[in-house]
C-alpha cells in the first residue's frame, strides 16, 4: 500500500505518541500482561486508523474531455440548482460529495484544462453537511476550463477536517485525474456545473474518485 506524503508528519507523531504512552504505562501494568497486551493492540488499532487516512489507491483513467469525473471518494449528498456568486455569477448545477473519515482523502481534477481561478478562503469549521458550509467554512475554490466548458470545484473543510491542501495556481494546466489537493480527515467537495450538463449520478450514490462519471458536458 502506498501512503500519501501529506500524512508523513502526522503518522510519525502518532506513532511516537502511542509508543511513549505504552512505555510510560508499562511499569504500572507489569503484573497484568493481558491488560498490557490489550493496550498495545488497541494502540496499533488506533495507529492503523490514522494510516488508512493517507492511503493512495492505484487507479487508471480513460481521458475524455466531455466527461466530468468524480474529484473524490464519498457519497453524493446534494444535487440542486444554485446561484454561484463567487466566479460565474450565474445559475449552476451543484453536485456535492461528502467524504467520510474512512474515504480516501485525495482530490483529483474532474477535467483537463486551464486553471482559470484559484483562491483560498479562511473560515469556520461547521459540519460538512451544514447548508452554510459552502460559504462560511474554510475552503478553496478552483475553476477548470477547456474547450467543452468550465467547472468550479470547491474543497470544503468540516468539523474534523481542519487542513485543506491544494497545489495548482491560476494559469496552470492540469490533466484529467491529476491530483490537485488533499483534505485531511474527510469533508466535502462541491462541483458547480453548467446547467445544461447531463448529470450521471443520483443522491446518496457512492462515487469513486477518478472513476465515477459525475456529468457530461
Short mmCIF file of the C-alpha atoms (twelve columns), coordinates in Angstrom:
data_MODEL
# 
_entry.id   MODEL 
# 
loop_
_atom_site.group_PDB 
_atom_site.id 
_atom_site.type_symbol 
_atom_site.label_atom_id 
_atom_site.label_alt_id 
_atom_site.label_comp_id 
_atom_site.label_asym_id 
_atom_site.label_seq_id 
_atom_site.Cartn_x 
_atom_site.Cartn_y 
_atom_site.Cartn_z 
_atom_site.pdbx_PDB_model_num 
ATOM 1   C CA . UNK A 1   0.000   0.000  0.000   1 
ATOM 2   C CA . UNK A 2   1.289   3.454  -0.913  1 
ATOM 3   C CA . UNK A 3   0.884   6.267  1.600   1 
ATOM 4   C CA . UNK A 4   0.436   9.950  0.784   1 
ATOM 5   C CA . UNK A 5   3.202   12.425 1.588   1 
ATOM 6   C CA . UNK A 6   0.703   14.700 3.373   1 
ATOM 7   C CA . UNK A 7   0.425   12.143 6.146   1 
ATOM 8   C CA . UNK A 8   4.142   11.721 6.906   1 
ATOM 9   C CA . UNK A 9   4.357   14.070 9.905   1 
ATOM 10  C CA . UNK A 10  1.017   13.010 11.357  1 
ATOM 11  C CA . UNK A 11  1.896   9.316  11.115  1 
ATOM 12  C CA . UNK A 12  5.318   9.853  12.712  1 
ATOM 13  C CA . UNK A 13  3.890   11.929 15.580  1 
ATOM 14  C CA . UNK A 14  1.045   9.458  16.086  1 
ATOM 15  C CA . UNK A 15  3.429   6.505  16.231  1 
ATOM 16  C CA . UNK A 16  5.802   8.256  18.611  1 
ATOM 17  C CA . UNK A 17  2.967   9.436  20.842  1 
ATOM 18  C CA . UNK A 18  1.468   5.963  21.130  1 
ATOM 19  C CA . UNK A 19  4.906   4.423  21.706  1 
ATOM 20  C CA . UNK A 20  5.694   6.868  24.524  1 
ATOM 21  C CA . UNK A 21  2.261   6.253  26.050  1 
ATOM 22  C CA . UNK A 22  2.782   2.497  26.044  1 
ATOM 23  C CA . UNK A 23  6.281   2.798  27.516  1 
ATOM 24  C CA . UNK A 24  5.018   5.174  30.200  1 
ATOM 25  C CA . UNK A 25  2.232   2.893  31.438  1 
ATOM 26  C CA . UNK A 26  4.154   -0.360 31.034  1 
ATOM 27  C CA . UNK A 27  5.671   -0.280 34.593  1 
ATOM 28  C CA . UNK A 28  2.203   0.077  36.086  1 
ATOM 29  C CA . UNK A 29  0.948   -2.961 34.158  1 
ATOM 30  C CA . UNK A 30  3.923   -5.239 34.745  1 
ATOM 31  C CA . UNK A 31  1.750   -7.610 36.764  1 
ATOM 32  C CA . UNK A 32  -1.089  -7.514 34.236  1 
ATOM 33  C CA . UNK A 33  0.352   -8.820 30.944  1 
ATOM 34  C CA . UNK A 34  -3.125  -9.337 29.458  1 
ATOM 35  C CA . UNK A 35  -4.116  -5.712 30.041  1 
ATOM 36  C CA . UNK A 36  -0.713  -4.511 28.812  1 
ATOM 37  C CA . UNK A 37  -1.117  -6.593 25.664  1 
ATOM 38  C CA . UNK A 38  -4.629  -5.251 25.187  1 
ATOM 39  C CA . UNK A 39  -3.408  -1.668 25.439  1 
ATOM 40  C CA . UNK A 40  -0.702  -2.441 22.889  1 
ATOM 41  C CA . UNK A 41  -3.169  -3.982 20.461  1 
ATOM 42  C CA . UNK A 42  -5.573  -1.047 20.877  1 
ATOM 43  C CA . UNK A 43  -2.687  1.377  20.206  1 
ATOM 44  C CA . UNK A 44  -1.851  -0.468 16.982  1 
ATOM 45  C CA . UNK A 45  -5.529  -0.284 16.026  1 
ATOM 46  C CA . UNK A 46  -5.547  3.490  16.547  1 
ATOM 47  C CA . UNK A 47  -2.368  3.863  14.513  1 
ATOM 48  C CA . UNK A 48  -3.914  1.760  11.760  1 
ATOM 49  C CA . UNK A 49  -6.878  4.163  11.593  1 
ATOM 50  C CA . UNK A 50  -4.502  7.099  11.182  1 
ATOM 51  C CA . UNK A 51  -2.525  5.300  8.461   1 
ATOM 52  C CA . UNK A 52  -5.625  4.406  6.444   1 
ATOM 53  C CA . UNK A 53  -6.499  8.113  6.162   1 
ATOM 54  C CA . UNK A 54  -3.456  8.572  3.939   1 
ATOM 55  C CA . UNK A 55  -3.649  5.557  1.634   1 
ATOM 56  C CA . UNK A 56  -3.151  6.169  -2.072  1 
ATOM 57  C CA . UNK A 57  -5.151  3.856  -4.366  1 
ATOM 58  C CA . UNK A 58  -3.817  2.754  -7.743  1 
ATOM 59  C CA . UNK A 59  -6.387  3.724  -10.362 1 
ATOM 60  C CA . UNK A 60  -6.300  4.143  -14.114 1 
ATOM 61  C CA . UNK A 61  -8.400  6.637  -16.046 1 
ATOM 62  C CA . UNK A 62  -9.790  6.921  -19.564 1 
ATOM 63  C CA . UNK A 63  -9.310  10.550 -20.591 1 
ATOM 64  C CA . UNK A 64  -12.449 12.168 -22.009 1 
ATOM 65  C CA . UNK A 65  -12.786 15.971 -22.155 1 
ATOM 66  C CA . UNK A 66  -16.555 15.733 -22.401 1 
ATOM 67  C CA . UNK A 67  -16.929 13.851 -19.112 1 
ATOM 68  C CA . UNK A 68  -16.603 15.197 -15.589 1 
ATOM 69  C CA . UNK A 69  -15.181 12.553 -13.277 1 
ATOM 70  C CA . UNK A 70  -15.530 12.455 -9.528  1 
ATOM 71  C CA . UNK A 71  -12.886 14.549 -7.742  1 
ATOM 72  C CA . UNK A 72  -13.205 12.479 -4.561  1 
ATOM 73  C CA . UNK A 73  -14.334 9.245  -2.981  1 
ATOM 74  C CA . UNK A 74  -17.544 9.576  -0.997  1 
ATOM 75  C CA . UNK A 75  -21.299 9.915  -1.254  1 
ATOM 76  C CA . UNK A 76  -23.398 12.356 -3.298  1 
ATOM 77  C CA . UNK A 77  -25.312 14.472 -0.784  1 
ATOM 78  C CA . UNK A 78  -26.508 17.396 -2.938  1 
ATOM 79  C CA . UNK A 79  -27.782 17.747 -6.494  1 
ATOM 80  C CA . UNK A 80  -29.502 21.086 -6.984  1 
ATOM 81  C CA . UNK A 81  -29.598 24.345 -8.920  1 
ATOM 82  C CA . UNK A 82  -27.877 27.220 -7.114  1 
ATOM 83  C CA . UNK A 83  -26.732 30.731 -7.918  1 
ATOM 84  C CA . UNK A 84  -22.916 30.726 -7.983  1 
ATOM 85  C CA . UNK A 85  -21.779 34.187 -6.884  1 
ATOM 86  C CA . UNK A 86  -18.013 33.838 -6.436  1 
ATOM 87  C CA . UNK A 87  -16.895 33.488 -10.051 1 
ATOM 88  C CA . UNK A 88  -19.576 32.775 -12.653 1 
ATOM 89  C CA . UNK A 89  -22.349 34.980 -11.234 1 
ATOM 90  C CA . UNK A 90  -24.958 32.692 -12.750 1 
ATOM 91  C CA . UNK A 91  -27.113 29.666 -12.004 1 
ATOM 92  C CA . UNK A 92  -25.207 26.375 -11.874 1 
ATOM 93  C CA . UNK A 93  -25.941 22.769 -11.004 1 
ATOM 94  C CA . UNK A 94  -24.258 21.856 -7.743  1 
ATOM 95  C CA . UNK A 95  -23.179 18.288 -7.033  1 
ATOM 96  C CA . UNK A 96  -21.685 17.799 -3.566  1 
ATOM 97  C CA . UNK A 97  -19.677 14.774 -2.434  1 
ATOM 98  C CA . UNK A 98  -19.293 14.059 1.275   1 
ATOM 99  C CA . UNK A 99  -16.007 12.403 2.250   1 
ATOM 100 C CA . UNK A 100 -16.222 10.399 5.462   1 
ATOM 101 C CA . UNK A 101 -13.140 9.831  7.660   1 
ATOM 102 C CA . UNK A 102 -12.876 6.366  6.089   1 
ATOM 103 C CA . UNK A 103 -12.741 7.531  2.478   1 
ATOM 104 C CA . UNK A 104 -9.559  8.238  0.522   1 
ATOM 105 C CA . UNK A 105 -8.879  11.948 1.058   1 
ATOM 106 C CA . UNK A 106 -7.080  12.802 -2.182  1 
ATOM 107 C CA . UNK A 107 -8.781  15.223 -4.579  1 
ATOM 108 C CA . UNK A 108 -8.385  14.742 -8.332  1 
ATOM 109 C CA . UNK A 109 -9.133  17.124 -11.174 1 
ATOM 110 C CA . UNK A 110 -12.521 16.288 -12.720 1 
ATOM 111 C CA . UNK A 111 -11.398 17.536 -16.135 1 
ATOM 112 C CA . UNK A 112 -8.341  18.550 -18.120 1 
ATOM 113 C CA . UNK A 113 -7.739  22.177 -18.919 1 
ATOM 114 C CA . UNK A 114 -6.528  25.524 -17.635 1 
ATOM 115 C CA . UNK A 115 -6.813  26.673 -14.034 1 
ATOM 116 C CA . UNK A 116 -8.706  29.923 -14.604 1 
ATOM 117 C CA . UNK A 117 -9.219  30.743 -10.926 1 
ATOM 118 C CA . UNK A 118 -7.740  29.587 -7.628  1 
ATOM 119 C CA . UNK A 119 -8.495  31.127 -4.252  1 
ATOM 120 C CA . UNK A 120 -8.210  30.106 -0.607  1 
ATOM 121 C CA . UNK A 121 -10.850 31.299 1.878   1 
ATOM 122 C CA . UNK A 122 -10.271 31.080 5.643   1 
ATOM 123 C CA . UNK A 123 -13.420 30.318 7.581   1 
ATOM 124 C CA . UNK A 124 -15.314 28.282 10.136  1 
ATOM 125 C CA . UNK A 125 -15.401 24.521 10.694  1 
ATOM 126 C CA . UNK A 126 -19.104 23.721 10.588  1 
ATOM 127 C CA . UNK A 127 -20.054 20.097 9.947   1 
ATOM 128 C CA . UNK A 128 -19.657 19.416 6.226   1 
ATOM 129 C CA . UNK A 129 -23.371 18.793 5.630   1 
ATOM 130 C CA . UNK A 130 -24.387 22.143 7.143   1 
ATOM 131 C CA . UNK A 131 -26.154 24.301 4.493   1 
ATOM 132 C CA . UNK A 132 -23.783 27.222 5.137   1 
ATOM 133 C CA . UNK A 133 -20.566 25.180 5.000   1 
ATOM 134 C CA . UNK A 134 -20.099 26.030 1.291   1 
ATOM 135 C CA . UNK A 135 -19.890 29.735 2.040   1 
ATOM 136 C CA . UNK A 136 -18.727 30.008 5.664   1 
ATOM 137 C CA . UNK A 137 -16.232 27.168 6.178   1 
ATOM 138 C CA . UNK A 138 -12.544 27.181 5.345   1 
ATOM 139 C CA . UNK A 139 -12.407 26.314 1.652   1 
ATOM 140 C CA . UNK A 140 -10.584 26.648 -1.636  1 
ATOM 141 C CA . UNK A 141 -12.177 27.392 -4.984  1 
ATOM 142 C CA . UNK A 142 -10.861 26.354 -8.386  1 
ATOM 143 C CA . UNK A 143 -12.261 26.911 -11.865 1 
ATOM 144 C CA . UNK A 144 -11.058 24.491 -14.537 1 
ATOM 145 C CA . UNK A 145 -11.786 25.249 -18.185 1 
ATOM 146 C CA . UNK A 146 -11.307 23.550 -21.545 1 
ATOM 147 C CA . UNK A 147 -12.968 23.628 -24.962 1 
ATOM 148 C CA . UNK A 148 -16.017 21.758 -23.621 1 
ATOM 149 C CA . UNK A 149 -16.789 24.178 -20.819 1 
ATOM 150 C CA . UNK A 150 -15.811 25.222 -17.304 1 
ATOM 151 C CA . UNK A 151 -16.389 23.729 -13.867 1 
ATOM 152 C CA . UNK A 152 -15.957 25.225 -10.419 1 
ATOM 153 C CA . UNK A 153 -14.584 22.861 -7.780  1 
ATOM 154 C CA . UNK A 154 -14.648 23.747 -4.099  1 
ATOM 155 C CA . UNK A 155 -12.802 21.929 -1.311  1 
ATOM 156 C CA . UNK A 156 -14.608 22.476 1.995   1 
ATOM 157 C CA . UNK A 157 -13.206 21.806 5.444   1 
ATOM 158 C CA . UNK A 158 -15.500 20.250 8.021   1 
ATOM 159 C CA . UNK A 159 -15.693 19.712 11.755  1 
ATOM 160 C CA . UNK A 160 -12.795 17.233 11.733  1 
ATOM 161 C CA . UNK A 161 -11.044 18.359 8.550   1 
ATOM 162 C CA . UNK A 162 -9.073  21.368 9.681   1 
ATOM 163 C CA . UNK A 163 -6.489  21.486 6.984   1 
ATOM 164 C CA . UNK A 164 -7.003  21.764 3.251   1 
ATOM 165 C CA . UNK A 165 -4.011  21.205 0.993   1 
ATOM 166 C CA . UNK A 166 -4.085  22.434 -2.599  1 
ATOM 167 C CA . UNK A 167 -1.450  22.508 -5.335  1 
ATOM 168 C CA . UNK A 168 -2.425  24.361 -8.561  1 
ATOM 169 C CA . UNK A 169 -2.190  28.097 -9.140  1 
ATOM 170 C CA . UNK A 170 -4.017  30.278 -11.637 1 
ATOM 171 C CA . UNK A 171 -2.940  29.740 -15.261 1 
ATOM 172 C CA . UNK A 172 -1.526  26.284 -14.553 1 
ATOM 173 C CA . UNK A 173 -2.573  23.490 -16.874 1 
ATOM 174 C CA . UNK A 174 -3.960  20.334 -15.330 1 
ATOM 175 C CA . UNK A 175 -4.775  16.892 -16.661 1 
ATOM 176 C CA . UNK A 176 -7.966  14.997 -16.014 1 
ATOM 177 C CA . UNK A 177 -7.430  12.872 -12.932 1 
ATOM 178 C CA . UNK A 178 -4.356  14.798 -11.784 1 
ATOM 179 C CA . UNK A 179 -4.122  15.269 -8.038  1 
ATOM 180 C CA . UNK A 180 -4.962  18.859 -7.127  1 
ATOM 181 C CA . UNK A 181 -5.314  18.653 -3.368  1 
ATOM 182 C CA . UNK A 182 -5.935  16.777 -0.157  1 
ATOM 183 C CA . UNK A 183 -8.435  17.305 2.674   1 
ATOM 184 C CA . UNK A 184 -7.182  15.830 5.918   1 
ATOM 185 C CA . UNK A 185 -9.678  13.644 7.786   1 
ATOM 186 C CA . UNK A 186 -12.545 13.973 5.350   1 
ATOM 187 C CA . UNK A 187 -15.011 16.700 4.448   1 
ATOM 188 C CA . UNK A 188 -16.787 17.742 1.262   1 
ATOM 189 C CA . UNK A 189 -16.127 18.667 -2.360  1 
ATOM 190 C CA . UNK A 190 -18.618 20.715 -4.402  1 
ATOM 191 C CA . UNK A 191 -18.843 20.744 -8.188  1 
ATOM 192 C CA . UNK A 192 -20.608 23.693 -9.822  1 
ATOM 193 C CA . UNK A 193 -21.510 22.561 -13.334 1 
ATOM 194 C CA . UNK A 194 -23.200 24.255 -16.302 1 
ATOM 195 C CA . UNK A 195 -26.983 23.870 -16.055 1 
ATOM 196 C CA . UNK A 196 -27.046 22.026 -19.386 1 
ATOM 197 C CA . UNK A 197 -24.631 19.359 -18.133 1 
ATOM 198 C CA . UNK A 198 -26.110 15.854 -18.090 1 
ATOM 199 C CA . UNK A 199 -25.884 14.613 -14.508 1 
ATOM 200 C CA . UNK A 200 -24.976 10.916 -14.340 1 
ATOM 201 C CA . UNK A 201 -25.230 10.298 -10.581 1 
ATOM 202 C CA . UNK A 202 -28.032 10.181 -8.031  1 
ATOM 203 C CA . UNK A 203 -28.442 11.369 -4.461  1 
ATOM 204 C CA . UNK A 204 -26.927 9.011  -1.877  1 
ATOM 205 C CA . UNK A 205 -24.870 7.281  -4.585  1 
ATOM 206 C CA . UNK A 206 -21.356 6.271  -3.565  1 
ATOM 207 C CA . UNK A 207 -18.752 7.578  -6.005  1 
ATOM 208 C CA . UNK A 208 -15.107 6.758  -6.614  1 
ATOM 209 C CA . UNK A 209 -12.518 9.433  -7.391  1 
ATOM 210 C CA . UNK A 210 -11.017 9.290  -10.896 1 
ATOM 211 C CA . UNK A 211 -13.564 6.591  -11.823 1 
ATOM 212 C CA . UNK A 212 -17.213 7.633  -11.474 1 
ATOM 213 C CA . UNK A 213 -18.590 9.918  -14.192 1 
ATOM 214 C CA . UNK A 214 -20.447 12.755 -12.460 1 
ATOM 215 C CA . UNK A 215 -21.691 14.539 -15.593 1 
ATOM 216 C CA . UNK A 216 -21.252 15.018 -19.320 1 
ATOM 217 C CA . UNK A 217 -20.720 18.445 -20.864 1 
# 
